[in-house]
Amino acid sequence: MATKINEINLKGIRGAKDTLKLPLNGKSVLLYGDNGTGKSSISDSLEWFFTDKVEHLSSLEIDLKEALRNAKIDASETSEVKLSFTNNKVDATKSIYYKKAKLVSEFNNTSEDFTKFFTDTKNENLILRFKNLTNFVDNTKTEKLKYLSEIIGFSEVSKKKEVLQKCYNAVKSEITKQNFEGQKSNLQRVLIDKIGASISQEQNFIDKLNEKIKPLNVGFEIKTLEDIDKVLTHLTSPENNKLNLELAFLESIQNSFTLLKSEIGFINSEYGKYYLEFEKIALDVQSIMQTFFKELLNTGKNVITKYHKEDSCPLCLQPKNIEELQSEISKRLEEIEESSKKLNDFNKSKTLVSEIALERAKRIDTLLLNPDINNKENEVLKIDIQKIKDKIGAFQIASTIKVTSGEKISEPEKINLVESDFDFQAKISERIIKLKEALKNNSTILYNEISSSKEAFLNIRLIEKQKSILENQQNSLKIIYDEFIKKQKEGLENFITTFSGKINEFYQFMNPNEPFQEIKIVTIGEDDELNGLTIEYKYEGNWVSPPQKYFSESHLNCFGLSFFLASVIAFNKESQFVVLDDVISSFDSTHRKKFADLIIEKFNDYQFIVLTHEREWFDNMIKPLAKKKGWYINEIKWSESKGTHFNETPNELKDFIEHNLSNGISNGMGNPIRRYMEQKLKDIASNTDTKVIFRFNEINEHRMCYELITSLKSTIKITNKDLLVTYPVIDRIENSAQIGNTLSHDNPLDSKIGDLKAIWSDILEFEKIFYCQEANCKKPKVSLKNYDPVLKTIRCGCGKTSYNWKV
Amino acid sequence: MEKEITIYFDEPKKFEASNIRPLNGLAGLYFIFSKSIDIQYPFAKSKLLYIGMSEKKTNSIGSRLLSHFEGKSKNVGLINYRKIEPLYFTYINFEILQNVWKFRIEDLESHFISNFVENYGVYPICNNKTGLTVLDKKQSGNLKIDWKYFK
C-alpha cells in the first residue's frame, strides 16, 4: 500500500528549536524559505528518519546525532521527528536523547508493520537535493551500472552469473589440462602396436582378441573383458614372468614419455602464452599496483562528491580544482578497470601452466613409485626420468613467481621441452626389442600384447568416461550460463527501455522543441559481458554520448530531475511522498516553469514536499498551480527566539487557527473559528439540501452557525436519525454554535484556550463526518450529487464515506 | 609383408555443436553419417554420407565440422540430409596413426575414400568427386577399415 504523510512534527531538531508542526493530511505542500531559515530541517529530518543518516552531515568530523539536535536545547530535552502517515499503523517517533552522557536514538514503534515499512522504504527515492542532481551523470559507466543494479537487485544476479562463469571456466580448464585426446591417442597407438587395431569399442576389442588367440586353441572364446584374464592365466609361464614384468615396466615408461613427447607443443605453447602475459604485466607493474588503489580511489571519489567541497585535495590539502580532481579520479578508475582485466587474463594463463605442470609431474611420480625403477639396470633410466621431471618442475616454479616481485621468469627457449629431452627413449626401445627377442617363439610375447592392450583399452574407456563427464558438465553449464545471460540481458534491457522512456518523457516535457532527442540509458558490453551503462541521446540526428558533450548545466540538471522522477515511479513501492529540496537553483526560467508544470501535471498521485528559496518561482510559477491543486502553501521563517518556524500569518483560515491554538493564542480566536464553522456548515447544508428559513439576500449571507446546525439536524432526523446517535459530536456542535451568535461578530468570545481547543477539536471531528478522509478521494464532499437511489445512500465521490439517507 | 592395421571407429556422436566443440585443435579425418537412411551404393548399402579431413590443428576437425553444421561449407547434400533426419559423426585423430602412417594426412583421406570406392563402388554420396589423388596401394600401407560400422 502506497503511503503518504499526514503530519510532520519536529522538536529540537536542526533549526527547529521548539515544535515545528506541518499538518499535511496526505496532501502536497509548497514551502518557501529564505536561505538560512532552516528549510532543510524538514528534508534532513526525513532523511535521518528513513535512512539513519544525513548525507551532507556525514563526515568523520561531524557527530550526526549532535548535528541533528538543535544547538540551543537543553541536554535533558529529547529531540524528535514524529511522523504520522495515511496508514496509521506505521506512525512513529524517532528520538535522540542523552543516555549516560551519550546521545542515543530510537524508534517508538517496533511493530512488524512499521519494521516492514521502514525496511522497504529505506532504499526508495524519497529526497532530492540540488547538489545530488547530477550524481548519476557524473558516475563512471561501471558505477552507473552498480547504482541501478543495486536498486533493481541486478547486482545479486550478476554475482550468480560470475559463479556460473567460474564453474564453467574451471571445467573447461580441467579438460584442457587433462589433454584427453592426447592421452587417448597415445593409448590407441599402444593398441595398434600390440594388436594392430585402433579400437575404442568393447565388441571390436573382444573380436580382435579372439582373432589373436585363435591359433592357440585355448578351448574357449572371449565374451567379456573379464574373460581376458583367463587367457592371460593360460599364457603365463613362471620362467618368463620376470622378463615379462620387465617388458611391461619398460613399455609403461615408454608409453608415458611418448605421450609427454607428443604434448611438447601443447605445454610449450601454454607456457609461451603465460610468458607473454607475464612480460606484459611486468612491464606495466605500475598499472597492476594501481588496482590495489581501487578501493581508496572509490572512497576518495565518494568523499569529494559528497563531503569535500573546497578546491583542494582532501588527503594532502594541497590546492586543487575539485572538478579536475574528480575527473582525474574517474579516469584513473577507468584505467584500473582495464588493468584488472589484464591481470585476470594473466592469472588464467598462470593457473593453467601451473596445473599442466602439476599433472605431468604426477604422471612421472607414478612411474618413479614403481619399485622396479630402483633395480640396478634402471639406474641411468631413473636419472633420465628425473631430468625430465626437473624440466617440468621449472614450469611449476615459473608459475609461482610473483609478477610484482621484479623477478623474471625463464624465457621459453630456455625452459621449453625439446625432442632431444626424450632421446633416452631410444635406449628403452633397444631394451624392449632385446626383451621381445628373448621372449620370441614363446607365448609370453602374446601374453604381453594381450595384457598391454587390455590395460590400454581399459584406460581408453576410463579416459572417455572422465572426458564425457567433464564435457557433459561443460555443456550443461554452458546451456545454463547462456540461458542465464539471455534472461539477464532481456530483463535488464526491458527494464532500461521502460525506465529510459520515462526519463525521456520528463526531459522532453521540460525541454520541448530542443535538439536533444530520444534520451536513453544503454548497456555497454559485448556478448555476455556487461561492463556498464551510459547515457545517449540524438543531437541533430546523430547519437551522442556522454550527455556532458552538448548539455548545458541546466540541461544536465533537467536530466538529473528526470532520472530522479523516473526512479520514483520505477522503484518507490511503499512510499508515495517525495521531498524536493531547492532543486531548481541553477535552472533557467524556462526550465523552472516547465518543471513546475511537470510535477503538477504528471505526479497528481504523489505527495510532494517542495522546499525553495527562489521567490520568483514560488510566487509566480508554482504557487498559482499548487493552489489550484489544493496544496498547502506556507513560508518558513527563522528567529533567534523561535528558531525555524512557519509564517505566523498563514494564508489559509484553518492553518491560521491551528497555528494560533498550537501556540496557545486564544485572544481574538472566537471570530475566526466561527467564520470557519459557518463556511463549513453552509457547504454541508448545500450538499445535503438542508433547508433554512427564507431570508432576503443581504440577511441570507449572514446565516448564523446555530440556525444552520439546527436545520441540518432537522434534515438528519428525517433522512437518517441514527447518525445523531452514532455521532454525538453533532449535538456538541449545536452547543458550541453559541459562539456564533451575533455578538461574536464584533465581540469575539474571550474563551480560555482549553475551551477553544475543545471546540476546534469538535469542529474537526464534525467536519470528518461530511468530508471523506481518504487521501485519494477526488470528491471528498458527502453530497446529494453522489446520491445512490438504489441503496438510498448519500456519499462522497470515492464511496468510502457513505450514509443511509431517505429523501 | 607389412603388418595389417584395422581401423575401428569410436562410438557415434550426434551431429550437434556441443559434441563438435571439444574437437577444436584436433587434426584428422571425420565421417558424417545418417541415423537410419541406408544409401544404396553400387556394391552395398551404407549410412556413410561424407568423409572429411582437417589437415592442421588450426583448421581442426572441430572447426571443419562446425562449418558443416552451420551450413557454411555449402555442402547441399549434408544440409538436406540433416533436414530429413538427425545425423551422426565420428572421427580419427591423426596422431594415433603417426607410427604406422608415414604419409600426409591428405593421403590418408585419399586412402579412406578410395578404399570406400573399392568396397562400395562410388564415393560417399556427399563427397566432392574431383581432385582426389589415389595412392599407390603399396604405398598406402595396409590399413583395413571397419566399414561395417556404417551399415
Interface residues (C-beta under 8 A of the other chain):
Chain A: I175 E181 G182 K184 S185 Q188 R189 I192 D193 G196 A197 S198 I199 S200 Q201 N204 K208 S262 K467 E471 Q474 N475 K478
Chain B: K3 E4 I5 T6 I7 Y8 F9 D10 E11 S18 P22 G25 L26 I92 N93 E95 I96 L97 Q98 N99 V100 D146
